[in-house]
Structure formats: C-alpha cells, structure tokens
Amino acid sequence: MLFTDSVPADALGVVAAAVAMAMSALGYVLAKSWSAGAGVLASASRQLLGGGLLLPPFAVAASRWRASSSAARGPRPPRARVARMAVDGAPRHDSPPAGS
C-alpha cells in the first residue's frame, strides 16, 4: 500500500508530517523537563500558558494570509440561505423568505 507507483508522494504532505513529528517530539521533551518535581496542576498550567502564548501569532498570520488570498480571488458568490434549527427544534431563517 505504501510506496506504490499508483500515487506519488506529495512533497508538502511529507514535509508537514515531518514537522508535526518534530513538534510532537519537542513537546514531549519539554513536558518531561518542565514537569520534573512539579505537581500536575503546575505542569498543566505551564503547558496551557505556553500554548496560549504561542498560538496568537500563528492565528494572526493565518488570518492575514487568508484575507490576502481571498482578496486576490475576487468577491465570493452569494451563499445559499440555510435554515437553522432553534433550541426548541423550530426552524428559523437568518433572513425572511423571498417574496415577503
């Protein structure tokens, strides 16, 4: 199933998998070194704080990239109206039906 000639490996996918594996290994090493002698709550707090500090720059970069790529594509086609269900199960619409 792997490494057959039917489908070539995607270079971007291979790089993404390698980066994900390296990040996972780094996280394991850091979690082990930071939790030495610390309680469970302190260790979890450090990990959540670290993740919270590292995530916003990537989120901002991704949103700017998405905005620039969508601006280059042009305007979006109009979305179809989707009926959503309210908490009580009755259908509701974001806008009134056509013709009313």
DANOR-V405089 format. One record per pair of residues at least 24 apart in sequence whose C-alpha atoms are under 8 Angstrom apart, sorted by the first residue. I is the first residue (numbers start at 1). J is the second residue. Records with the same first field share a line. If there is no record, write none. Layout:
BEGIN
I: J, J
END
This chain:
BEGIN
none
END
